[in-house]
Amino acid sequence: MTMTTSALDEVVRALHGVLRDDQILTSKTDRYNRARVPAPFPVHLWSERLPDLAVLPDTTDEVSAVVRITNDLRVPVVPRDGGTGLTDGASPFRGGIVVDLKAMNKVHSLDLDNRTVTVGTGINMLKLNEQLAPHGLFYPDDPASYPCSLVGGRIGTSGWSLIGSRYGHTRDLVLSFDHVLPTGDVMHVGDGGGHQISKSSSGYQLKHLFMGHQGTLGIATEATLKLFPKPEAELSPFWAFDNYDDAYRCVGALARAGVATFAGAVLFDEYKVAYLRRDDEAYIPQPADVRALVCAVMYGYEDEVRAAGRRLFRIAQQHGARYLGDEISEGDWAARHDRYATPLHGRTKDGQVIPMSWHCEDAAVNYTNLPAVSREWHRIVAELRRKTDIFDDWGMFCYTSGNTGVDYLTEIDVGIWEQRLDDEAWALWVGAKRDIAAAALAHGGSISTCHGSCREGEVDLVPQELGRGFDVMLDIKRTLDPNNIMNPGKYQLDRAYDDRGVEGVGR
């Protein structure tokens, strides 16, 4: 808790003027539940990330009223949807109020002719698609956290979809949304200011400004989403390779083939295959001569998917692939969301099995730079592992980001023994994260494709990546959030206020 008791009482009194009693949550349990995120963090430092209270609004007007109060009283406010983010976007660094949007989970309208749906941003993609299925439609935003991440969080992080090569990513699929600004004012964000328009040349393209800001520029409350026919067929062949180089060349060829139903491709490197082979949660138990894997995914009508599959099979065979069979292929792709919540363990250097939390560092990297970045990232994690048993290298995935295969979401999964994460080990990890981000930048990439870059380590290099663009971010932040109440401490945006103090009951 960062507010004094009298300050907290003042805030709660004000909130009772706009919310019901059951929408204002002050218990320790409620606050702890809204501080936790999947990414490991030193347990002894958790008390630094607790909100003073949480609220559960039902409507855009209630969110607006809450933000007006926080702005008037200068209280930090942090929006939280599914809380699945890996860079602490929904973690309160300075206490204040967490605005939990899970109660805003209704489908407000479904337009079958224009193929759009308007929803509260507290709904998740699984529940939404259950309601769309009877109409033969689906919303194809498909992160690994699909069952538990919410539409609002996808907007706040500008999410990345596993099948984005076919349908686009969150920024392409969200047509427009209502957005509560840091002053409490409500604006509608979308091309041309419209609700269902996908392209406009009228004015600045503000939609992208209000996506991926990690809650630093306000709160999305109601969104209109683009819909597609529910795929009649899905094909997800997995191929095995006896070396990484052949698999790398194959995944590039598959992505560049120009197949219209191509929804994505995934490259598993030899570290990832070894991890899957040696641990109990392995989905793809493979013999020792399998050193790398490639998966391609096609969605569409039965006749077009079948024809596309024949083409991609030919390409894979030309690169030395061995098909793993229907059972493994269908099973692994179907289990793609399960890995996000799988109970995890790792191994010490001498092979002892110990509990570990999963963390994933991602970057956007051009295809041609994948091998060099992969080598550098594994070297960085090996250096960590040389120093302590707290870390384990769980290998890398590379996923196509677009249907031309130009760039890839490149991630390295690291097991972290969170219970042993003391100050010294945390400092080692922060340094490694900075080195991982630096390697991506050195090879012409971006620090993150989808997770954001708010955490210690990678956030240090955001100004380097964006150059003059980071100064523009500071200008925008200062203009839209003059009192720095929206998710303060994130993205180094406090620099926008270095020349003046910001005072209030929450400071």
C-alpha positions as CSV (number, residue, x, y, z in Angstrom):
1,M,0.0,0.0,0.0
2,T,1.5,3.4,-1.0
3,M,-1.3,5.7,0.1
4,T,-1.8,6.8,3.7
5,T,-5.0,5.6,5.4
6,S,-6.6,9.0,5.3
7,A,-5.8,9.4,1.6
8,L,-7.2,5.9,0.8
9,D,-10.3,6.8,2.8
10,E,-10.7,9.9,0.6
11,V,-10.4,7.9,-2.6
12,V,-12.9,5.2,-1.4
13,R,-15.4,7.9,-0.4
14,A,-15.2,9.4,-3.9
15,L,-15.5,6.0,-5.5
16,H,-18.7,5.3,-3.5
17,G,-20.2,8.2,-5.4
18,V,-19.9,6.4,-8.8
19,L,-19.7,2.6,-8.0
20,R,-21.6,0.1,-5.9
21,D,-20.1,-1.3,-2.7
22,D,-19.4,-4.7,-4.4
23,Q,-17.4,-3.0,-7.2
24,I,-14.8,-1.5,-4.7
25,L,-12.3,-4.2,-3.5
26,T,-9.9,-3.4,-0.7
27,S,-9.1,-6.7,0.9
28,K,-5.5,-8.1,0.8
29,T,-6.6,-11.1,-1.2
30,D,-8.3,-8.9,-3.9
31,R,-5.2,-6.8,-4.1
32,Y,-2.7,-9.6,-4.3
33,N,-4.8,-11.4,-6.9
34,R,-4.5,-8.3,-9.1
35,A,-0.7,-7.9,-8.7
36,R,0.3,-11.3,-10.0
37,V,1.5,-11.8,-13.6
38,P,3.0,-14.9,-15.2
39,A,6.6,-13.5,-15.5
40,P,8.8,-14.4,-12.6
41,F,9.6,-11.7,-10.1
42,P,11.5,-11.9,-6.8
43,V,9.0,-13.1,-4.2
44,H,10.5,-10.8,-1.5
45,L,9.7,-7.8,-3.6
46,W,6.1,-8.5,-4.3
47,S,4.9,-6.0,-1.7
48,E,6.3,-3.2,-4.0
49,R,3.7,-4.1,-6.7
50,L,0.4,-4.1,-4.8
51,P,-2.4,-1.8,-5.6
52,D,-4.1,0.1,-2.8
53,L,-7.5,-1.1,-4.0
54,A,-9.2,-2.5,-7.1
55,V,-12.5,-1.6,-8.8
56,L,-14.8,-3.7,-11.1
57,P,-16.7,-1.3,-13.4
58,D,-19.5,-2.5,-15.6
59,T,-19.7,0.3,-18.1
60,T,-17.6,2.9,-20.0
61,D,-19.3,5.6,-18.0
62,E,-18.1,4.0,-14.7
63,V,-14.6,3.6,-16.0
64,S,-14.7,7.3,-17.0
65,A,-15.9,8.3,-13.6
66,V,-13.2,6.3,-11.9
67,V,-10.5,7.9,-14.0
68,R,-11.8,11.4,-13.4
69,I,-11.5,10.8,-9.7
70,T,-8.0,9.4,-10.0
71,N,-7.0,12.4,-12.1
72,D,-8.5,14.9,-9.7
73,L,-6.8,13.2,-6.7
74,R,-3.6,12.4,-8.5
75,V,-3.9,8.7,-7.8
76,P,-2.1,6.1,-10.1
77,V,-4.5,4.0,-12.1
78,V,-3.6,0.7,-13.8
79,P,-6.0,-1.1,-16.3
80,R,-6.0,-4.9,-16.0
81,D,-7.7,-7.4,-18.3
82,G,-6.5,-11.0,-18.2
83,G,-3.2,-10.2,-16.5
84,T,-1.4,-12.5,-18.9
85,G,1.2,-10.0,-20.0
86,L,4.9,-10.9,-19.7
87,T,6.3,-7.4,-19.2
88,D,4.3,-6.2,-16.2
89,G,2.0,-3.9,-18.1
90,A,-0.8,-4.6,-15.6
91,S,1.4,-4.6,-12.5
92,P,1.1,-1.4,-10.4
93,F,4.5,-0.1,-9.8
94,R,3.2,2.7,-7.5
95,G,0.1,1.4,-5.9
96,G,-3.1,3.2,-6.6
97,I,-6.2,1.7,-8.2
98,V,-6.3,-1.3,-10.5
99,V,-9.3,-1.1,-12.9
100,D,-10.2,-4.7,-13.5
101,L,-12.3,-4.9,-16.6
102,K,-13.4,-8.6,-16.4
103,A,-17.0,-7.6,-15.7
104,M,-17.3,-5.8,-19.0
105,N,-17.5,-9.1,-20.9
106,K,-20.8,-8.8,-22.9
107,V,-21.4,-9.1,-26.6
108,H,-23.3,-5.9,-27.3
109,S,-24.2,-6.3,-31.0
110,L,-23.5,-8.7,-33.8
111,D,-23.7,-7.5,-37.4
112,L,-23.9,-10.5,-39.7
113,D,-24.0,-8.4,-42.9
114,N,-20.9,-6.3,-42.2
115,R,-19.2,-9.2,-40.4
116,T,-18.5,-7.3,-37.2
117,V,-19.2,-7.8,-33.5
118,T,-19.1,-5.1,-30.7
119,V,-18.0,-6.4,-27.3
120,G,-17.0,-5.2,-23.9
121,T,-13.2,-5.4,-23.7
122,G,-13.4,-7.8,-20.7
123,I,-14.4,-10.7,-22.9
124,N,-11.9,-13.3,-23.9
125,M,-11.5,-14.8,-27.4
126,L,-12.6,-18.3,-26.4
127,K,-15.9,-17.1,-24.9
128,L,-16.5,-14.8,-27.8
129,N,-15.9,-17.5,-30.4
130,E,-18.3,-19.8,-28.5
131,Q,-21.0,-17.2,-29.2
132,L,-20.0,-16.7,-32.8
133,A,-19.9,-20.4,-33.7
134,P,-23.6,-20.9,-34.3
135,H,-23.4,-18.1,-36.9
136,G,-20.5,-19.8,-38.8
137,L,-18.2,-17.0,-37.8
138,F,-15.0,-16.6,-35.7
139,Y,-12.7,-13.9,-34.4
140,P,-9.2,-15.1,-35.4
141,D,-7.1,-13.4,-32.7
142,D,-5.2,-16.5,-31.5
143,P,-2.4,-15.9,-28.9
144,A,-0.9,-18.7,-26.8
145,S,-3.0,-17.3,-23.9
146,Y,-6.2,-17.5,-26.0
147,P,-8.5,-19.0,-23.3
148,C,-7.5,-16.4,-20.6
149,S,-6.4,-13.2,-22.2
150,L,-9.0,-10.5,-22.9
151,V,-9.8,-8.2,-25.8
152,G,-8.8,-5.1,-23.8
153,G,-5.4,-6.5,-23.0
154,R,-4.9,-7.4,-26.6
155,I,-5.5,-3.8,-27.5
156,G,-3.3,-2.5,-24.7
157,T,-0.4,-4.6,-25.8
158,S,-1.1,-4.6,-29.6
159,G,-1.2,-8.4,-29.5
160,W,0.3,-11.0,-31.9
161,S,-1.7,-13.9,-33.2
162,L,-0.4,-17.4,-34.0
163,I,-2.5,-17.4,-37.2
164,G,-1.8,-13.8,-38.0
165,S,-0.2,-14.6,-41.3
166,R,-3.7,-15.5,-42.6
167,Y,-5.9,-13.1,-40.7
168,G,-3.7,-10.3,-39.4
169,H,-2.9,-9.5,-35.8
170,T,-4.9,-7.6,-33.2
171,R,-4.1,-4.2,-34.8
172,D,-5.7,-5.5,-38.0
173,L,-8.7,-7.2,-36.4
174,V,-9.8,-4.4,-34.1
175,L,-11.8,-1.9,-36.2
176,S,-12.5,0.6,-33.5
177,F,-13.0,1.0,-29.8
178,D,-14.2,3.4,-27.1
179,H,-11.3,4.7,-25.1
180,V,-11.2,6.5,-21.8
181,L,-8.4,9.1,-21.8
182,P,-6.3,9.8,-18.6
183,T,-8.6,12.9,-17.9
184,G,-11.7,10.7,-17.9
185,D,-12.9,12.0,-21.3
186,V,-14.2,9.3,-23.6
187,M,-13.3,9.2,-27.3
188,H,-14.1,6.7,-30.1
189,V,-10.9,5.5,-31.8
190,G,-11.1,4.1,-35.4
191,D,-10.4,4.8,-39.0
192,G,-12.2,8.0,-39.8
193,G,-13.7,8.0,-36.3
194,G,-16.2,5.4,-37.5
195,H,-17.2,2.2,-35.8
196,Q,-17.0,-0.3,-38.6
197,I,-14.7,1.3,-41.2
198,S,-11.5,-0.6,-41.9
199,K,-9.7,2.1,-44.0
200,S,-9.7,5.9,-44.0
201,S,-7.4,8.6,-45.1
202,S,-9.2,11.2,-43.0
203,G,-7.0,12.7,-40.3
204,Y,-4.3,11.1,-38.2
205,Q,-4.5,7.3,-37.8
206,L,-5.0,7.4,-34.1
207,K,-6.1,3.8,-33.7
208,H,-2.5,2.7,-33.7
209,L,-1.5,5.3,-31.2
210,F,-4.0,3.9,-28.7
211,M,-2.9,0.3,-29.2
212,G,0.2,-1.2,-27.5
213,H,0.6,1.7,-25.0
214,Q,0.5,-0.8,-22.1
215,G,-2.1,1.2,-20.2
216,T,-0.2,4.5,-20.2
217,L,-2.6,6.4,-22.4
218,G,-6.0,5.3,-21.1
219,I,-8.4,2.3,-21.0
220,A,-10.2,0.7,-23.9
221,T,-13.8,-0.3,-22.8
222,E,-15.8,-1.4,-25.9
223,A,-14.5,-2.7,-29.2
224,T,-15.8,-3.5,-32.6
225,L,-14.0,-6.5,-34.1
226,K,-13.7,-7.9,-37.6
227,L,-15.1,-11.4,-38.2
228,F,-14.3,-14.2,-40.7
229,P,-16.1,-17.4,-41.8
230,K,-15.2,-20.2,-39.4
231,P,-12.7,-22.3,-41.2
232,E,-14.0,-25.5,-42.7
233,A,-10.6,-27.2,-42.6
234,E,-7.4,-26.9,-40.7
235,L,-4.1,-28.6,-41.6
236,S,-1.0,-28.3,-39.4
237,P,1.7,-30.7,-40.5
238,F,4.8,-31.1,-38.3
239,W,8.1,-32.1,-39.9
240,A,11.3,-33.3,-38.3
241,F,14.8,-32.5,-39.4
242,D,18.2,-33.9,-38.4
243,N,19.8,-30.4,-38.3
244,Y,18.7,-26.8,-37.7
245,D,20.0,-25.4,-41.0
246,D,17.7,-27.5,-43.1
247,A,14.7,-26.7,-40.9
248,Y,15.6,-23.0,-41.1
249,R,15.7,-23.0,-44.9
250,C,12.5,-25.0,-45.0
251,V,10.5,-22.6,-42.8
252,G,11.5,-19.7,-45.0
253,A,10.5,-21.5,-48.2
254,L,7.1,-22.4,-46.7
255,A,6.4,-18.8,-45.7
256,R,7.5,-17.5,-49.1
257,A,5.4,-19.9,-51.1
258,G,2.5,-17.6,-51.5
259,V,-0.1,-20.0,-50.4
260,A,-3.4,-18.1,-49.7
261,T,-4.5,-20.3,-46.9
262,F,-1.1,-20.2,-45.1
263,A,-1.8,-19.0,-41.5
264,G,1.6,-19.4,-40.0
265,A,4.8,-21.4,-39.6
266,V,6.9,-22.3,-36.6
267,L,10.5,-23.3,-36.3
268,F,11.6,-25.2,-33.2
269,D,15.3,-25.1,-32.7
270,E,17.4,-28.0,-31.2
271,Y,17.4,-26.5,-27.7
272,K,13.6,-26.5,-27.8
273,V,13.4,-30.1,-29.1
274,A,15.9,-31.2,-26.4
275,Y,13.8,-29.5,-23.7
276,L,10.6,-31.1,-25.0
277,R,12.3,-34.5,-25.1
278,R,13.8,-34.5,-21.6
279,D,10.8,-33.1,-19.7
280,D,7.5,-34.7,-18.7
281,E,5.3,-32.1,-20.4
282,A,6.8,-33.0,-23.8
283,Y,4.1,-32.9,-26.5
284,I,6.4,-34.2,-29.2
285,P,8.5,-37.1,-27.9
286,Q,11.1,-37.6,-30.6
287,P,14.1,-39.9,-31.2
288,A,17.6,-38.5,-30.7
289,D,18.2,-37.9,-34.4
290,V,15.5,-35.3,-34.5
291,R,17.3,-31.9,-33.9
292,A,14.7,-29.4,-35.2
293,L,11.0,-29.2,-36.1
294,V,8.9,-27.1,-38.4
295,C,5.1,-26.7,-38.3
296,A,3.0,-25.0,-41.0
297,V,-0.6,-24.1,-40.5
298,M,-3.3,-23.7,-43.1
299,Y,-6.9,-22.5,-42.6
300,G,-9.7,-22.3,-45.1
301,Y,-12.2,-24.4,-47.1
302,E,-11.6,-28.1,-47.5
303,D,-10.7,-28.1,-51.2
304,E,-8.3,-25.2,-51.0
305,V,-6.6,-26.4,-47.8
306,R,-6.0,-29.9,-49.3
307,A,-4.4,-28.4,-52.5
308,A,-2.3,-26.0,-50.5
309,G,-1.2,-28.8,-48.2
310,R,0.1,-30.8,-51.2
311,R,2.2,-27.8,-52.3
312,L,3.7,-27.3,-48.8
313,F,4.4,-31.0,-48.4
314,R,6.4,-30.9,-51.6
315,I,8.4,-28.0,-50.4
316,A,9.1,-29.6,-47.0
317,Q,10.3,-32.8,-48.7
318,Q,12.7,-30.9,-50.9
319,H,14.3,-29.6,-47.8
320,G,14.8,-33.0,-46.2
321,A,11.7,-33.0,-43.9
322,R,10.3,-36.2,-42.4
323,Y,6.5,-36.0,-41.8
324,L,5.7,-36.9,-38.1
325,G,2.2,-38.2,-38.9
326,D,-1.4,-37.0,-38.4
327,E,-1.6,-37.8,-34.7
328,I,1.4,-35.8,-33.6
329,S,0.6,-32.9,-36.1
330,E,-3.0,-32.5,-35.1
331,G,-2.3,-33.1,-31.4
332,D,0.5,-30.6,-31.0
333,W,-1.3,-27.8,-32.8
334,A,-4.5,-28.5,-30.8
335,A,-2.4,-28.2,-27.6
336,R,-0.8,-24.9,-28.6
337,H,-2.7,-22.9,-26.0
338,D,-2.1,-25.4,-23.2
339,R,1.5,-24.6,-22.9
340,Y,0.7,-21.2,-21.5
341,A,-0.7,-22.6,-18.3
342,T,1.3,-25.8,-18.0
343,P,2.8,-26.4,-14.5
344,L,6.5,-26.1,-15.2
345,H,9.7,-27.5,-13.9
346,G,13.3,-27.2,-14.9
347,R,16.6,-28.8,-14.2
348,T,19.7,-27.8,-12.4
349,K,23.0,-28.2,-14.1
350,D,23.5,-31.7,-12.6
351,G,20.0,-32.8,-13.8
352,Q,17.9,-32.3,-10.6
353,V,14.3,-31.5,-11.3
354,I,13.1,-28.3,-9.5
355,P,10.1,-26.1,-9.8
356,M,10.5,-23.2,-12.3
357,S,8.5,-20.4,-13.6
358,W,8.4,-19.7,-17.3
359,H,9.6,-16.5,-18.9
360,C,9.8,-15.7,-22.5
361,E,11.9,-12.9,-24.2
362,D,10.6,-12.1,-27.6
363,A,11.8,-9.9,-30.5
364,A,10.9,-9.1,-34.1
365,V,13.7,-10.2,-36.4
366,N,14.0,-10.5,-40.1
367,Y,14.3,-14.0,-41.5
368,T,17.8,-13.6,-42.6
369,N,19.0,-12.6,-39.1
370,L,17.3,-15.5,-37.3
371,P,20.4,-17.8,-37.0
372,A,22.7,-15.1,-35.7
373,V,20.2,-13.9,-33.1
374,S,19.5,-17.5,-32.0
375,R,23.2,-18.1,-31.5
376,E,23.6,-14.9,-29.5
377,W,20.6,-15.5,-27.3
378,H,21.6,-19.1,-26.4
379,R,25.1,-17.8,-25.5
380,I,23.6,-15.2,-23.2
381,V,21.4,-17.8,-21.4
382,A,24.3,-20.3,-21.2
383,E,26.3,-17.6,-19.4
384,L,23.5,-17.2,-16.9
385,R,23.4,-20.9,-16.4
386,R,27.2,-21.1,-15.9
387,K,26.8,-18.7,-13.0
388,T,23.8,-20.2,-11.2
389,D,21.3,-23.1,-11.2
390,I,18.4,-20.6,-11.1
391,F,18.1,-20.4,-14.9
392,D,17.5,-23.1,-17.5
393,D,17.4,-22.8,-21.3
394,W,14.1,-24.1,-22.6
395,G,14.9,-23.3,-26.3
396,M,13.5,-21.1,-29.0
397,F,10.5,-20.8,-31.2
398,C,10.4,-18.6,-34.3
399,Y,6.9,-17.8,-35.7
400,T,6.1,-16.1,-39.0
401,S,4.6,-12.7,-38.5
402,G,3.3,-12.1,-42.0
403,N,2.3,-14.1,-45.1
404,T,5.5,-13.2,-46.9
405,G,7.8,-14.5,-44.2
406,V,9.7,-11.2,-44.0
407,D,9.9,-11.1,-40.2
408,Y,9.4,-13.5,-37.3
409,L,8.4,-13.4,-33.7
410,T,11.5,-14.8,-32.2
411,E,11.4,-16.0,-28.6
412,I,13.6,-17.7,-26.2
413,D,12.0,-19.5,-23.2
414,V,13.9,-19.4,-20.0
415,G,13.0,-21.4,-16.8
416,I,13.6,-19.4,-13.6
417,W,13.6,-20.8,-10.1
418,E,11.5,-18.0,-8.7
419,Q,11.8,-19.0,-5.1
420,R,15.6,-18.6,-5.3
421,L,15.4,-15.3,-7.2
422,D,17.2,-13.0,-4.8
423,D,18.6,-9.6,-5.5
424,E,21.8,-10.9,-7.0
425,A,20.1,-13.4,-9.3
426,W,17.5,-10.7,-10.3
427,A,20.3,-8.4,-11.3
428,L,21.8,-11.1,-13.4
429,W,18.5,-11.7,-15.1
430,V,17.9,-7.9,-15.8
431,G,21.4,-7.7,-17.3
432,A,20.6,-10.7,-19.5
433,K,17.3,-9.2,-20.7
434,R,19.2,-6.1,-21.6
435,D,21.8,-8.1,-23.6
436,I,19.0,-10.1,-25.3
437,A,17.3,-6.9,-26.4
438,A,20.6,-5.4,-27.5
439,A,21.2,-8.4,-29.7
440,A,17.9,-8.0,-31.5
441,L,18.6,-4.3,-32.1
442,A,22.1,-5.1,-33.3
443,H,20.6,-7.3,-36.0
444,G,18.1,-4.7,-37.2
445,G,15.2,-6.0,-35.2
446,S,12.8,-4.7,-32.6
447,I,12.9,-5.5,-28.9
448,S,9.5,-7.0,-28.8
449,T,6.9,-8.3,-31.3
450,C,4.0,-8.7,-28.9
451,H,5.0,-8.7,-25.2
452,G,6.0,-5.1,-25.0
453,S,9.2,-3.9,-23.4
454,C,8.2,-2.4,-20.0
455,R,10.4,-4.4,-17.7
456,E,13.8,-3.6,-16.2
457,G,16.5,-4.6,-18.8
458,E,14.8,-4.3,-22.1
459,V,13.0,-1.0,-21.3
460,D,16.5,0.6,-20.9
461,L,16.9,0.3,-24.7
462,V,13.5,1.5,-25.8
463,P,14.9,5.1,-26.4
464,Q,17.7,3.6,-28.5
465,E,15.3,1.6,-30.6
466,L,12.9,4.5,-31.2
467,G,15.3,7.4,-31.4
468,R,13.4,10.7,-32.0
469,G,10.2,8.7,-31.8
470,F,10.8,8.2,-28.1
471,D,10.8,12.0,-27.6
472,V,7.5,12.1,-29.4
473,M,6.1,9.5,-27.0
474,L,7.1,11.7,-24.1
475,D,5.4,14.7,-25.7
476,I,2.2,12.7,-26.3
477,K,2.2,11.3,-22.7
478,R,2.7,14.7,-21.2
479,T,-0.1,16.2,-23.3
480,L,-2.7,13.4,-22.8
481,D,-1.9,12.6,-19.2
482,P,-0.8,15.9,-17.6
483,N,-0.8,14.4,-14.1
484,N,0.9,11.1,-14.9
485,I,-1.8,9.0,-13.4
486,M,-2.1,6.3,-16.1
487,N,0.2,3.4,-15.2
488,P,3.1,5.5,-14.1
489,G,6.6,4.1,-14.1
490,K,6.1,2.2,-17.4
491,Y,8.2,2.6,-20.6
492,Q,10.4,5.3,-18.9
493,L,7.6,7.8,-19.6
494,D,8.2,9.4,-16.3
495,R,10.9,11.3,-18.1
496,A,8.1,13.4,-19.6
497,Y,7.6,15.0,-16.1
498,D,11.2,15.4,-15.0
499,D,10.9,19.1,-15.0
500,R,8.1,19.3,-12.5
501,G,6.5,17.5,-9.6
502,V,3.1,15.8,-9.7
503,E,1.3,16.1,-6.3
504,G,-1.9,14.7,-4.9
505,V,-3.3,12.3,-2.3
506,G,-1.7,9.3,-4.0
507,R,1.8,10.7,-4.2
